[in-house]
Amino acid sequence: MSGFILIKESKARTDQTPSTAGFVRELRSALRNRGVLKQENDFLVFQQDYRFSSPSTAVSVLVGGSANGRIL
C-alpha cells in the first residue's frame, strides 16, 4: 500500500487560508462530515488513523492551506 497516514489524535488547524485549493476544502469538509475530523477546542482532531494519497495532501489538510508535504 502507498500513501501517507496521519495517526489518530493528530491535530489540524480549524481555519483555512483564502487560497486553500478547492479539493482540500472539500476533503476537510468530507472528513468532518464522516466524523474522521472532530472539532475539539481550538483544533480539528483526527478520530482515527487516516491514509492520504500523498504527504502534500495530508499536510494541506493539517494546515488548512497549500503546502509541500515533502519539505515540512
CHARMM-style PDB file with segment names, atoms N, HN, CA, C and O in Angstrom:
ATOM      1  N   MET     1       0.833  -1.184   0.000  1.00  0.00      PROA
ATOM      2  CA  MET     1       0.000   0.000   0.000  1.00  0.00      PROA
ATOM      3  C   MET     1       0.879   1.250   0.000  1.00  0.00      PROA
ATOM      4  O   MET     1       1.942   1.279   0.619  1.00  0.00      PROA
ATOM      5  N   SER     2       0.424   2.253  -0.689  1.00  0.00      PROA
ATOM      6  HN  SER     2      -0.440   2.228  -1.193  1.00  0.00      PROA
ATOM      7  CA  SER     2       1.155   3.519  -0.694  1.00  0.00      PROA
ATOM      8  C   SER     2       0.285   4.600  -0.068  1.00  0.00      PROA
ATOM      9  O   SER     2      -0.918   4.424   0.123  1.00  0.00      PROA
ATOM     10  N   GLY     3       0.906   5.693   0.239  1.00  0.00      PROA
ATOM     11  HN  GLY     3       1.884   5.837   0.084  1.00  0.00      PROA
ATOM     12  CA  GLY     3       0.184   6.811   0.822  1.00  0.00      PROA
ATOM     13  C   GLY     3       0.898   7.325   2.045  1.00  0.00      PROA
ATOM     14  O   GLY     3       2.047   6.973   2.314  1.00  0.00      PROA
ATOM     15  N   PHE     4       0.206   8.156   2.774  1.00  0.00      PROA
ATOM     16  HN  PHE     4      -0.727   8.442   2.556  1.00  0.00      PROA
ATOM     17  CA  PHE     4       0.751   8.801   3.954  1.00  0.00      PROA
ATOM     18  C   PHE     4      -0.328   8.764   5.023  1.00  0.00      PROA
ATOM     19  O   PHE     4      -1.446   9.220   4.781  1.00  0.00      PROA
ATOM     20  N   ILE     5      -0.021   8.236   6.191  1.00  0.00      PROA
ATOM     21  HN  ILE     5       0.887   7.866   6.387  1.00  0.00      PROA
ATOM     22  CA  ILE     5      -1.020   8.061   7.242  1.00  0.00      PROA
ATOM     23  C   ILE     5      -0.838   9.101   8.341  1.00  0.00      PROA
ATOM     24  O   ILE     5       0.250   9.265   8.892  1.00  0.00      PROA
ATOM     25  N   LEU     6      -1.926   9.795   8.644  1.00  0.00      PROA
ATOM     26  HN  LEU     6      -2.810   9.662   8.196  1.00  0.00      PROA
ATOM     27  CA  LEU     6      -1.974  10.638   9.840  1.00  0.00      PROA
ATOM     28  C   LEU     6      -2.609   9.791  10.931  1.00  0.00      PROA
ATOM     29  O   LEU     6      -3.659   9.184  10.723  1.00  0.00      PROA
ATOM     30  N   ILE     7      -1.980   9.751  12.073  1.00  0.00      PROA
ATOM     31  HN  ILE     7      -1.127  10.244  12.242  1.00  0.00      PROA
ATOM     32  CA  ILE     7      -2.466   8.888  13.133  1.00  0.00      PROA
ATOM     33  C   ILE     7      -3.559   9.562  13.957  1.00  0.00      PROA
ATOM     34  O   ILE     7      -3.674  10.786  14.013  1.00  0.00      PROA
ATOM     35  N   LYS     8      -4.339   8.720  14.581  1.00  0.00      PROA
ATOM     36  HN  LYS     8      -4.246   7.725  14.535  1.00  0.00      PROA
ATOM     37  CA  LYS     8      -5.404   9.177  15.462  1.00  0.00      PROA
ATOM     38  C   LYS     8      -4.844  10.192  16.450  1.00  0.00      PROA
ATOM     39  O   LYS     8      -3.735  10.028  16.959  1.00  0.00      PROA
ATOM     40  N   GLU     9      -5.614  11.235  16.714  1.00  0.00      PROA
ATOM     41  HN  GLU     9      -6.515  11.368  16.300  1.00  0.00      PROA
ATOM     42  CA  GLU     9      -5.308  12.332  17.628  1.00  0.00      PROA
ATOM     43  C   GLU     9      -4.364  13.378  17.043  1.00  0.00      PROA
ATOM     44  O   GLU     9      -3.956  14.303  17.745  1.00  0.00      PROA
ATOM     45  N   SER    10      -4.008  13.239  15.742  1.00  0.00      PROA
ATOM     46  HN  SER    10      -4.340  12.487  15.171  1.00  0.00      PROA
ATOM     47  CA  SER    10      -3.279  14.312  15.072  1.00  0.00      PROA
ATOM     48  C   SER    10      -4.170  15.542  15.049  1.00  0.00      PROA
ATOM     49  O   SER    10      -5.389  15.425  14.917  1.00  0.00      PROA
ATOM     50  N   LYS    11      -3.570  16.727  15.177  1.00  0.00      PROA
ATOM     51  HN  LYS    11      -2.580  16.822  15.284  1.00  0.00      PROA
ATOM     52  CA  LYS    11      -4.348  17.966  15.240  1.00  0.00      PROA
ATOM     53  C   LYS    11      -4.155  18.791  13.977  1.00  0.00      PROA
ATOM     54  O   LYS    11      -3.045  18.931  13.462  1.00  0.00      PROA
ATOM     55  N   ALA    12      -5.270  19.334  13.494  1.00  0.00      PROA
ATOM     56  HN  ALA    12      -6.171  19.221  13.912  1.00  0.00      PROA
ATOM     57  CA  ALA    12      -5.276  20.200  12.316  1.00  0.00      PROA
ATOM     58  C   ALA    12      -5.810  21.573  12.714  1.00  0.00      PROA
ATOM     59  O   ALA    12      -6.592  21.704  13.656  1.00  0.00      PROA
ATOM     60  N   ARG    13      -5.370  22.591  11.979  1.00  0.00      PROA
ATOM     61  HN  ARG    13      -4.734  22.485  11.214  1.00  0.00      PROA
ATOM     62  CA  ARG    13      -5.908  23.942  12.200  1.00  0.00      PROA
ATOM     63  C   ARG    13      -7.389  23.967  11.831  1.00  0.00      PROA
ATOM     64  O   ARG    13      -7.813  23.271  10.908  1.00  0.00      PROA
ATOM     65  N   THR    14      -8.159  24.752  12.536  1.00  0.00      PROA
ATOM     66  HN  THR    14      -7.815  25.317  13.286  1.00  0.00      PROA
ATOM     67  CA  THR    14      -9.569  24.888  12.194  1.00  0.00      PROA
ATOM     68  C   THR    14      -9.769  25.841  11.021  1.00  0.00      PROA
ATOM     69  O   THR    14     -10.666  25.647  10.200  1.00  0.00      PROA
ATOM     70  N   ASP    15      -8.925  26.878  10.948  1.00  0.00      PROA
ATOM     71  HN  ASP    15      -8.197  27.036  11.615  1.00  0.00      PROA
ATOM     72  CA  ASP    15      -9.056  27.874   9.879  1.00  0.00      PROA
ATOM     73  C   ASP    15      -8.386  27.399   8.602  1.00  0.00      PROA
ATOM     74  O   ASP    15      -7.487  26.558   8.622  1.00  0.00      PROA
ATOM     75  N   GLN    16      -8.849  27.961   7.490  1.00  0.00      PROA
ATOM     76  HN  GLN    16      -9.579  28.644   7.474  1.00  0.00      PROA
ATOM     77  CA  GLN    16      -8.246  27.700   6.194  1.00  0.00      PROA
ATOM     78  C   GLN    16      -7.809  29.032   5.597  1.00  0.00      PROA
ATOM     79  O   GLN    16      -8.438  30.064   5.831  1.00  0.00      PROA
ATOM     80  N   THR    17      -6.735  29.002   4.833  1.00  0.00      PROA
ATOM     81  HN  THR    17      -6.224  28.164   4.643  1.00  0.00      PROA
ATOM     82  CA  THR    17      -6.299  30.222   4.155  1.00  0.00      PROA
ATOM     83  C   THR    17      -7.245  30.519   2.998  1.00  0.00      PROA
ATOM     84  O   THR    17      -7.860  29.596   2.462  1.00  0.00      PROA
ATOM     85  N   PRO    18      -7.377  31.770   2.603  1.00  0.00      PROA
ATOM     86  CA  PRO    18      -8.238  32.109   1.469  1.00  0.00      PROA
ATOM     87  C   PRO    18      -7.824  31.399   0.173  1.00  0.00      PROA
ATOM     88  O   PRO    18      -8.658  31.146  -0.696  1.00  0.00      PROA
ATOM     89  N   SER    19      -6.540  31.085   0.055  1.00  0.00      PROA
ATOM     90  HN  SER    19      -5.863  31.291   0.761  1.00  0.00      PROA
ATOM     91  CA  SER    19      -6.059  30.445  -1.174  1.00  0.00      PROA
ATOM     92  C   SER    19      -6.081  28.924  -1.122  1.00  0.00      PROA
ATOM     93  O   SER    19      -5.538  28.270  -2.012  1.00  0.00      PROA
ATOM     94  N   THR    20      -6.699  28.351  -0.094  1.00  0.00      PROA
ATOM     95  HN  THR    20      -7.141  28.883   0.629  1.00  0.00      PROA
ATOM     96  CA  THR    20      -6.764  26.891   0.006  1.00  0.00      PROA
ATOM     97  C   THR    20      -7.439  26.311  -1.224  1.00  0.00      PROA
ATOM     98  O   THR    20      -8.504  26.771  -1.636  1.00  0.00      PROA
ATOM     99  N   ALA    21      -6.809  25.297  -1.809  1.00  0.00      PROA
ATOM    100  HN  ALA    21      -5.943  24.924  -1.474  1.00  0.00      PROA
ATOM    101  CA  ALA    21      -7.356  24.649  -3.009  1.00  0.00      PROA
ATOM    102  C   ALA    21      -8.736  24.073  -2.725  1.00  0.00      PROA
ATOM    103  O   ALA    21      -9.014  23.600  -1.623  1.00  0.00      PROA
ATOM    104  N   GLY    22      -9.592  24.121  -3.737  1.00  0.00      PROA
ATOM    105  HN  GLY    22      -9.366  24.504  -4.632  1.00  0.00      PROA
ATOM    106  CA  GLY    22     -10.953  23.621  -3.591  1.00  0.00      PROA
ATOM    107  C   GLY    22     -11.024  22.179  -3.142  1.00  0.00      PROA
ATOM    108  O   GLY    22     -11.869  21.826  -2.320  1.00  0.00      PROA
ATOM    109  N   PHE    23     -10.131  21.325  -3.680  1.00  0.00      PROA
ATOM    110  HN  PHE    23      -9.444  21.612  -4.348  1.00  0.00      PROA
ATOM    111  CA  PHE    23     -10.194  19.911  -3.301  1.00  0.00      PROA
ATOM    112  C   PHE    23      -9.812  19.715  -1.833  1.00  0.00      PROA
ATOM    113  O   PHE    23     -10.297  18.784  -1.191  1.00  0.00      PROA
ATOM    114  N   VAL    24      -8.945  20.581  -1.295  1.00  0.00      PROA
ATOM    115  HN  VAL    24      -8.551  21.338  -1.817  1.00  0.00      PROA
ATOM    116  CA  VAL    24      -8.585  20.481   0.123  1.00  0.00      PROA
ATOM    117  C   VAL    24      -9.765  20.921   0.981  1.00  0.00      PROA
ATOM    118  O   VAL    24     -10.066  20.290   1.994  1.00  0.00      PROA
ATOM    119  N   ARG    25     -10.432  21.997   0.583  1.00  0.00      PROA
ATOM    120  HN  ARG    25     -10.188  22.510  -0.240  1.00  0.00      PROA
ATOM    121  CA  ARG    25     -11.637  22.441   1.307  1.00  0.00      PROA
ATOM    122  C   ARG    25     -12.691  21.336   1.324  1.00  0.00      PROA
ATOM    123  O   ARG    25     -13.289  21.051   2.361  1.00  0.00      PROA
ATOM    124  N   GLU    26     -12.909  20.718   0.165  1.00  0.00      PROA
ATOM    125  HN  GLU    26     -12.423  20.949  -0.678  1.00  0.00      PROA
ATOM    126  CA  GLU    26     -13.902  19.646   0.058  1.00  0.00      PROA
ATOM    127  C   GLU    26     -13.502  18.440   0.895  1.00  0.00      PROA
ATOM    128  O   GLU    26     -14.349  17.832   1.550  1.00  0.00      PROA
ATOM    129  N   LEU    27     -12.233  18.091   0.879  1.00  0.00      PROA
ATOM    130  HN  LEU    27     -11.546  18.584   0.346  1.00  0.00      PROA
ATOM    131  CA  LEU    27     -11.767  16.942   1.658  1.00  0.00      PROA
ATOM    132  C   LEU    27     -11.909  17.203   3.152  1.00  0.00      PROA
ATOM    133  O   LEU    27     -12.373  16.333   3.888  1.00  0.00      PROA
ATOM    134  N   ARG    28     -11.519  18.380   3.606  1.00  0.00      PROA
ATOM    135  HN  ARG    28     -11.142  19.088   3.008  1.00  0.00      PROA
ATOM    136  CA  ARG    28     -11.680  18.707   5.031  1.00  0.00      PROA
ATOM    137  C   ARG    28     -13.151  18.647   5.442  1.00  0.00      PROA
ATOM    138  O   ARG    28     -13.482  18.132   6.510  1.00  0.00      PROA
ATOM    139  N   SER    29     -14.022  19.170   4.596  1.00  0.00      PROA
ATOM    140  HN  SER    29     -13.753  19.587   3.728  1.00  0.00      PROA
ATOM    141  CA  SER    29     -15.455  19.126   4.887  1.00  0.00      PROA
ATOM    142  C   SER    29     -15.960  17.683   4.931  1.00  0.00      PROA
ATOM    143  O   SER    29     -16.716  17.313   5.830  1.00  0.00      PROA
ATOM    144  N   ALA    30     -15.546  16.881   3.970  1.00  0.00      PROA
ATOM    145  HN  ALA    30     -14.932  17.182   3.240  1.00  0.00      PROA
ATOM    146  CA  ALA    30     -15.974  15.475   3.930  1.00  0.00      PROA
ATOM    147  C   ALA    30     -15.469  14.722   5.158  1.00  0.00      PROA
ATOM    148  O   ALA    30     -16.199  13.911   5.729  1.00  0.00      PROA
ATOM    149  N   LEU    31     -14.243  14.978   5.564  1.00  0.00      PROA
ATOM    150  HN  LEU    31     -13.650  15.636   5.100  1.00  0.00      PROA
ATOM    151  CA  LEU    31     -13.699  14.303   6.748  1.00  0.00      PROA
ATOM    152  C   LEU    31     -14.453  14.711   8.012  1.00  0.00      PROA
ATOM    153  O   LEU    31     -14.649  13.894   8.911  1.00  0.00      PROA
ATOM    154  N   ARG    32     -14.869  15.959   8.079  1.00  0.00      PROA
ATOM    155  HN  ARG    32     -14.709  16.622   7.348  1.00  0.00      PROA
ATOM    156  CA  ARG    32     -15.683  16.397   9.225  1.00  0.00      PROA
ATOM    157  C   ARG    32     -17.059  15.729   9.192  1.00  0.00      PROA
ATOM    158  O   ARG    32     -17.554  15.258  10.216  1.00  0.00      PROA
ATOM    159  N   ASN    33     -17.664  15.693   8.017  1.00  0.00      PROA
ATOM    160  HN  ASN    33     -17.262  16.075   7.185  1.00  0.00      PROA
ATOM    161  CA  ASN    33     -18.995  15.090   7.897  1.00  0.00      PROA
ATOM    162  C   ASN    33     -18.986  13.603   8.228  1.00  0.00      PROA
ATOM    163  O   ASN    33     -19.970  13.078   8.749  1.00  0.00      PROA
ATOM    164  N   ARG    34     -17.892  12.926   7.931  1.00  0.00      PROA
ATOM    165  HN  ARG    34     -17.093  13.352   7.508  1.00  0.00      PROA
ATOM    166  CA  ARG    34     -17.779  11.487   8.196  1.00  0.00      PROA
ATOM    167  C   ARG    34     -17.286  11.190   9.605  1.00  0.00      PROA
ATOM    168  O   ARG    34     -17.186  10.025   9.990  1.00  0.00      PROA
ATOM    169  N   GLY    35     -16.978  12.221  10.373  1.00  0.00      PROA
ATOM    170  HN  GLY    35     -17.059  13.167  10.059  1.00  0.00      PROA
ATOM    171  CA  GLY    35     -16.543  12.019  11.748  1.00  0.00      PROA
ATOM    172  C   GLY    35     -15.071  11.671  11.893  1.00  0.00      PROA
ATOM    173  O   GLY    35     -14.623  11.330  12.988  1.00  0.00      PROA
ATOM    174  N   VAL    36     -14.310  11.754  10.802  1.00  0.00      PROA
ATOM    175  HN  VAL    36     -14.673  12.031   9.913  1.00  0.00      PROA
ATOM    176  CA  VAL    36     -12.870  11.493  10.873  1.00  0.00      PROA
ATOM    177  C   VAL    36     -12.182  12.658  11.575  1.00  0.00      PROA
ATOM    178  O   VAL    36     -11.268  12.452  12.375  1.00  0.00      PROA
ATOM    179  N   LEU    37     -12.619  13.882  11.278  1.00  0.00      PROA
ATOM    180  HN  LEU    37     -13.360  14.049  10.629  1.00  0.00      PROA
ATOM    181  CA  LEU    37     -12.134  15.085  11.949  1.00  0.00      PROA
ATOM    182  C   LEU    37     -13.240  15.625  12.838  1.00  0.00      PROA
ATOM    183  O   LEU    37     -14.389  15.745  12.413  1.00  0.00      PROA
ATOM    184  N   LYS    38     -12.891  15.946  14.060  1.00  0.00      PROA
ATOM    185  HN  LYS    38     -11.957  15.848  14.406  1.00  0.00      PROA
ATOM    186  CA  LYS    38     -13.873  16.470  15.009  1.00  0.00      PROA
ATOM    187  C   LYS    38     -13.298  17.706  15.688  1.00  0.00      PROA
ATOM    188  O   LYS    38     -12.136  17.719  16.093  1.00  0.00      PROA
ATOM    189  N   GLN    39     -14.125  18.747  15.810  1.00  0.00      PROA
ATOM    190  HN  GLN    39     -15.069  18.736  15.481  1.00  0.00      PROA
ATOM    191  CA  GLN    39     -13.716  19.965  16.499  1.00  0.00      PROA
ATOM    192  C   GLN    39     -13.521  19.660  17.974  1.00  0.00      PROA
ATOM    193  O   GLN    39     -14.427  19.164  18.644  1.00  0.00      PROA
ATOM    194  N   GLU    40     -12.319  19.965  18.475  1.00  0.00      PROA
ATOM    195  HN  GLU    40     -11.584  20.368  17.930  1.00  0.00      PROA
ATOM    196  CA  GLU    40     -12.017  19.834  19.899  1.00  0.00      PROA
ATOM    197  C   GLU    40     -11.246  21.078  20.306  1.00  0.00      PROA
ATOM    198  O   GLU    40     -10.084  21.249  19.939  1.00  0.00      PROA
ATOM    199  N   ASN    41     -11.901  21.942  21.067  1.00  0.00      PROA
ATOM    200  HN  ASN    41     -12.845  21.803  21.366  1.00  0.00      PROA
ATOM    201  CA  ASN    41     -11.324  23.228  21.467  1.00  0.00      PROA
ATOM    202  C   ASN    41     -10.893  24.004  20.222  1.00  0.00      PROA
ATOM    203  O   ASN    41     -11.725  24.302  19.365  1.00  0.00      PROA
ATOM    204  N   ASP    42      -9.612  24.333  20.114  1.00  0.00      PROA
ATOM    205  HN  ASP    42      -8.936  24.091  20.810  1.00  0.00      PROA
ATOM    206  CA  ASP    42      -9.147  25.177  19.009  1.00  0.00      PROA
ATOM    207  C   ASP    42      -8.608  24.394  17.821  1.00  0.00      PROA
ATOM    208  O   ASP    42      -7.980  24.977  16.937  1.00  0.00      PROA
ATOM    209  N   PHE    43      -8.840  23.087  17.782  1.00  0.00      PROA
ATOM    210  HN  PHE    43      -9.350  22.614  18.500  1.00  0.00      PROA
ATOM    211  CA  PHE    43      -8.288  22.259  16.723  1.00  0.00      PROA
ATOM    212  C   PHE    43      -9.343  21.325  16.138  1.00  0.00      PROA
ATOM    213  O   PHE    43     -10.395  21.095  16.733  1.00  0.00      PROA
ATOM    214  N   LEU    44      -9.030  20.794  14.955  1.00  0.00      PROA
ATOM    215  HN  LEU    44      -8.175  20.980  14.471  1.00  0.00      PROA
ATOM    216  CA  LEU    44      -9.735  19.645  14.405  1.00  0.00      PROA
ATOM    217  C   LEU    44      -8.856  18.441  14.718  1.00  0.00      PROA
ATOM    218  O   LEU    44      -7.663  18.452  14.412  1.00  0.00      PROA
ATOM    219  N   VAL    45      -9.419  17.419  15.314  1.00  0.00      PROA
ATOM    220  HN  VAL    45     -10.388  17.410  15.562  1.00  0.00      PROA
ATOM    221  CA  VAL    45      -8.632  16.271  15.763  1.00  0.00      PROA
ATOM    222  C   VAL    45      -9.079  15.020  15.015  1.00  0.00      PROA
ATOM    223  O   VAL    45     -10.272  14.738  14.906  1.00  0.00      PROA
ATOM    224  N   PHE    46      -8.106  14.278  14.505  1.00  0.00      PROA
ATOM    225  HN  PHE    46      -7.137  14.506  14.594  1.00  0.00      PROA
ATOM    226  CA  PHE    46      -8.404  13.022  13.818  1.00  0.00      PROA
ATOM    227  C   PHE    46      -8.885  11.996  14.838  1.00  0.00      PROA
ATOM    228  O   PHE    46      -8.233  11.765  15.857  1.00  0.00      PROA
ATOM    229  N   GLN    47     -10.017  11.393  14.556  1.00  0.00      PROA
ATOM    230  HN  GLN    47     -10.546  11.581  13.729  1.00  0.00      PROA
ATOM    231  CA  GLN    47     -10.625  10.417  15.442  1.00  0.00      PROA
ATOM    232  C   GLN    47     -10.173   8.993  15.131  1.00  0.00      PROA
ATOM    233  O   GLN    47     -10.516   8.056  15.852  1.00  0.00      PROA
ATOM    234  N   GLN    48      -9.420   8.839  14.082  1.00  0.00      PROA
ATOM    235  HN  GLN    48      -9.141   9.600  13.497  1.00  0.00      PROA
ATOM    236  CA  GLN    48      -8.905   7.534  13.657  1.00  0.00      PROA
ATOM    237  C   GLN    48      -7.690   7.771  12.771  1.00  0.00      PROA
ATOM    238  O   GLN    48      -7.475   8.885  12.293  1.00  0.00      PROA
ATOM    239  N   ASP    49      -6.899   6.733  12.553  1.00  0.00      PROA
ATOM    240  HN  ASP    49      -7.073   5.829  12.942  1.00  0.00      PROA
ATOM    241  CA  ASP    49      -5.823   6.827  11.572  1.00  0.00      PROA
ATOM    242  C   ASP    49      -6.468   7.048  10.209  1.00  0.00      PROA
ATOM    243  O   ASP    49      -7.533   6.501   9.923  1.00  0.00      PROA
ATOM    244  N   TYR    50      -5.817   7.856   9.365  1.00  0.00      PROA
ATOM    245  HN  TYR    50      -4.952   8.301   9.597  1.00  0.00      PROA
ATOM    246  CA  TYR    50      -6.380   8.131   8.039  1.00  0.00      PROA
ATOM    247  C   TYR    50      -5.265   8.177   7.009  1.00  0.00      PROA
ATOM    248  O   TYR    50      -4.263   8.870   7.190  1.00  0.00      PROA
ATOM    249  N   ARG    51      -5.451   7.427   5.918  1.00  0.00      PROA
ATOM    250  HN  ARG    51      -6.265   6.864   5.771  1.00  0.00      PROA
ATOM    251  CA  ARG    51      -4.461   7.352   4.849  1.00  0.00      PROA
ATOM    252  C   ARG    51      -4.782   8.370   3.752  1.00  0.00      PROA
ATOM    253  O   ARG    51      -5.894   8.405   3.225  1.00  0.00      PROA
ATOM    254  N   PHE    52      -3.794   9.188   3.423  1.00  0.00      PROA
ATOM    255  HN  PHE    52      -2.891   9.159   3.850  1.00  0.00      PROA
ATOM    256  CA  PHE    52      -3.892  10.138   2.324  1.00  0.00      PROA
ATOM    257  C   PHE    52      -3.087   9.617   1.146  1.00  0.00      PROA
ATOM    258  O   PHE    52      -2.177   8.805   1.314  1.00  0.00      PROA
ATOM    259  N   SER    53      -3.425  10.085  -0.038  1.00  0.00      PROA
ATOM    260  HN  SER    53      -4.164  10.744  -0.174  1.00  0.00      PROA
ATOM    261  CA  SER    53      -2.732   9.635  -1.243  1.00  0.00      PROA
ATOM    262  C   SER    53      -1.326  10.206  -1.352  1.00  0.00      PROA
ATOM    263  O   SER    53      -0.480   9.644  -2.047  1.00  0.00      PROA
ATOM    264  N   SER    54      -1.070  11.318  -0.672  1.00  0.00      PROA
ATOM    265  HN  SER    54      -1.757  11.775  -0.107  1.00  0.00      PROA
ATOM    266  CA  SER    54       0.258  11.934  -0.744  1.00  0.00      PROA
ATOM    267  C   SER    54       0.536  12.717   0.532  1.00  0.00      PROA
ATOM    268  O   SER    54      -0.393  13.127   1.229  1.00  0.00      PROA
ATOM    269  N   PRO    55       1.819  12.923   0.839  1.00  0.00      PROA
ATOM    270  CA  PRO    55       2.141  13.733   2.013  1.00  0.00      PROA
ATOM    271  C   PRO    55       1.687  15.187   1.872  1.00  0.00      PROA
ATOM    272  O   PRO    55       1.348  15.828   2.867  1.00  0.00      PROA
ATOM    273  N   SER    56       1.678  15.705   0.653  1.00  0.00      PROA
ATOM    274  HN  SER    56       1.953  15.184  -0.155  1.00  0.00      PROA
ATOM    275  CA  SER    56       1.244  17.097   0.453  1.00  0.00      PROA
ATOM    276  C   SER    56      -0.242  17.262   0.724  1.00  0.00      PROA
ATOM    277  O   SER    56      -0.654  18.281   1.280  1.00  0.00      PROA
ATOM    278  N   THR    57      -1.058  16.281   0.344  1.00  0.00      PROA
ATOM    279  HN  THR    57      -0.724  15.454  -0.107  1.00  0.00      PROA
ATOM    280  CA  THR    57      -2.486  16.347   0.661  1.00  0.00      PROA
ATOM    281  C   THR    57      -2.681  16.293   2.171  1.00  0.00      PROA
ATOM    282  O   THR    57      -3.485  17.043   2.724  1.00  0.00      PROA
ATOM    283  N   ALA    58      -1.949  15.409   2.834  1.00  0.00      PROA
ATOM    284  HN  ALA    58      -1.296  14.800   2.384  1.00  0.00      PROA
ATOM    285  CA  ALA    58      -2.070  15.279   4.289  1.00  0.00      PROA
ATOM    286  C   ALA    58      -1.726  16.590   4.992  1.00  0.00      PROA
ATOM    287  O   ALA    58      -2.483  17.059   5.842  1.00  0.00      PROA
ATOM    288  N   VAL    59      -0.589  17.179   4.639  1.00  0.00      PROA
ATOM    289  HN  VAL    59       0.026  16.798   3.949  1.00  0.00      PROA
ATOM    290  CA  VAL    59      -0.180  18.401   5.322  1.00  0.00      PROA
ATOM    291  C   VAL    59      -1.081  19.578   4.943  1.00  0.00      PROA
ATOM    292  O   VAL    59      -1.290  20.473   5.761  1.00  0.00      PROA
ATOM    293  N   SER    60      -1.612  19.594   3.738  1.00  0.00      PROA
ATOM    294  HN  SER    60      -1.442  18.867   3.073  1.00  0.00      PROA
ATOM    295  CA  SER    60      -2.544  20.655   3.350  1.00  0.00      PROA
ATOM    296  C   SER    60      -3.813  20.599   4.196  1.00  0.00      PROA
ATOM    297  O   SER    60      -4.356  21.638   4.572  1.00  0.00      PROA
ATOM    298  N   VAL    61      -4.286  19.394   4.494  1.00  0.00      PROA
ATOM    299  HN  VAL    61      -3.845  18.550   4.189  1.00  0.00      PROA
ATOM    300  CA  VAL    61      -5.448  19.244   5.376  1.00  0.00      PROA
ATOM    301  C   VAL    61      -5.088  19.714   6.786  1.00  0.00      PROA
ATOM    302  O   VAL    61      -5.897  20.371   7.441  1.00  0.00      PROA
ATOM    303  N   LEU    62      -3.893  19.388   7.256  1.00  0.00      PROA
ATOM    304  HN  LEU    62      -3.236  18.854   6.723  1.00  0.00      PROA
ATOM    305  CA  LEU    62      -3.471  19.800   8.600  1.00  0.00      PROA
ATOM    306  C   LEU    62      -3.378  21.304   8.753  1.00  0.00      PROA
ATOM    307  O   LEU    62      -3.861  21.864   9.738  1.00  0.00      PROA
ATOM    308  N   VAL    63      -2.753  21.968   7.773  1.00  0.00      PROA
ATOM    309  HN  VAL    63      -2.361  21.513   6.974  1.00  0.00      PROA
ATOM    310  CA  VAL    63      -2.508  23.401   7.927  1.00  0.00      PROA
ATOM    311  C   VAL    63      -3.631  24.265   7.358  1.00  0.00      PROA
ATOM    312  O   VAL    63      -3.645  25.478   7.569  1.00  0.00      PROA
ATOM    313  N   GLY    64      -4.577  23.650   6.637  1.00  0.00      PROA
ATOM    314  HN  GLY    64      -4.566  22.665   6.466  1.00  0.00      PROA
ATOM    315  CA  GLY    64      -5.676  24.430   6.078  1.00  0.00      PROA
ATOM    316  C   GLY    64      -5.242  25.323   4.946  1.00  0.00      PROA
ATOM    317  O   GLY    64      -5.763  26.427   4.782  1.00  0.00      PROA
ATOM    318  N   GLY    65      -4.299  24.860   4.171  1.00  0.00      PROA
ATOM    319  HN  GLY    65      -3.876  23.964   4.305  1.00  0.00      PROA
ATOM    320  CA  GLY    65      -3.785  25.626   3.046  1.00  0.00      PROA
ATOM    321  C   GLY    65      -2.840  24.795   2.215  1.00  0.00      PROA
ATOM    322  O   GLY    65      -2.605  23.624   2.515  1.00  0.00      PROA
ATOM    323  N   SER    66      -2.307  25.380   1.192  1.00  0.00      PROA
ATOM    324  HN  SER    66      -2.498  26.331   0.948  1.00  0.00      PROA
ATOM    325  CA  SER    66      -1.375  24.659   0.330  1.00  0.00      PROA
ATOM    326  C   SER    66      -0.027  24.493   1.014  1.00  0.00      PROA
ATOM    327  O   SER    66       0.490  25.425   1.629  1.00  0.00      PROA
ATOM    328  N   ALA    67       0.538  23.288   0.897  1.00  0.00      PROA
ATOM    329  HN  ALA    67       0.118  22.531   0.397  1.00  0.00      PROA
ATOM    330  CA  ALA    67       1.843  23.028   1.498  1.00  0.00      PROA
ATOM    331  C   ALA    67       2.475  21.821   0.818  1.00  0.00      PROA
ATOM    332  O   ALA    67       1.783  20.931   0.324  1.00  0.00      PROA
ATOM    333  N   ASN    68       3.796  21.810   0.804  1.00  0.00      PROA
ATOM    334  HN  ASN    68       4.358  22.533   1.205  1.00  0.00      PROA
ATOM    335  CA  ASN    68       4.545  20.701   0.255  1.00  0.00      PROA
ATOM    336  C   ASN    68       4.867  19.748   1.390  1.00  0.00      PROA
ATOM    337  O   ASN    68       5.668  20.075   2.266  1.00  0.00      PROA
ATOM    338  N   GLY    69       4.262  18.587   1.386  1.00  0.00      PROA
ATOM    339  HN  GLY    69       3.611  18.321   0.674  1.00  0.00      PROA
ATOM    340  CA  GLY    69       4.447  17.616   2.466  1.00  0.00      PROA
ATOM    341  C   GLY    69       5.803  16.972   2.477  1.00  0.00      PROA
ATOM    342  O   GLY    69       6.157  16.309   3.451  1.00  0.00      PROA
ATOM    343  N   ARG    70       6.573  17.144   1.431  1.00  0.00      PROA
ATOM    344  HN  ARG    70       6.285  17.683   0.639  1.00  0.00      PROA
ATOM    345  CA  ARG    70       7.905  16.531   1.389  1.00  0.00      PROA
ATOM    346  C   ARG    70       8.961  17.409   2.053  1.00  0.00      PROA
ATOM    347  O   ARG    70      10.073  16.942   2.302  1.00  0.00      PROA
ATOM    348  N   ILE    71       8.639  18.676   2.349  1.00  0.00      PROA
ATOM    349  HN  ILE    71       7.735  19.055   2.147  1.00  0.00      PROA
ATOM    350  CA  ILE    71       9.634  19.535   2.985  1.00  0.00      PROA
ATOM    351  C   ILE    71       9.225  20.015   4.365  1.00  0.00      PROA
ATOM    352  O   ILE    71      10.030  20.643   5.052  1.00  0.00      PROA
ATOM    353  N   LEU    72       8.004  19.741   4.791  1.00  0.00      PROA
ATOM    354  HN  LEU    72       7.350  19.230   4.232  1.00  0.00      PROA
ATOM    355  CA  LEU    72       7.578  20.164   6.135  1.00  0.00      PROA
ATOM    356  C   LEU    72       7.923  19.121   7.161  1.00  0.00      PROA
ATOM    357  OT1 LEU    72       7.641  19.304   8.346  1.00  0.00      PROA
TER     358      LEU     72
END
